[in-house]
Amino acid sequence: MNMRSDFKSAEKYFKQAAKIFHARYGENHQHTRAAVRNWQSASAQLKKPNPS
C-alpha cells in the first residue's frame, strides 16, 4: 500500500470538498473551514519525508 498516493488522492478529495462547501455555504462556514483544514493537513503529511 502506497501511503504517498493515498495522501495525494486524499488531498485532491479534500480540496474538491472545500471547493464545493465554499460554493454552497461561503468561506466562513464550519464545513468549509473543516474541509480546508483537512486538505491542508493531508498536504502537510505529503510534504513530510517518508518514514520507510
Secondary structure, DSSP 4 states (H G I P E B T S, - for coil): --HHHHHHHHHHHHHHHHHHHHHHH-TTSHHHHHHHHHHHHHHHHHHSPP--
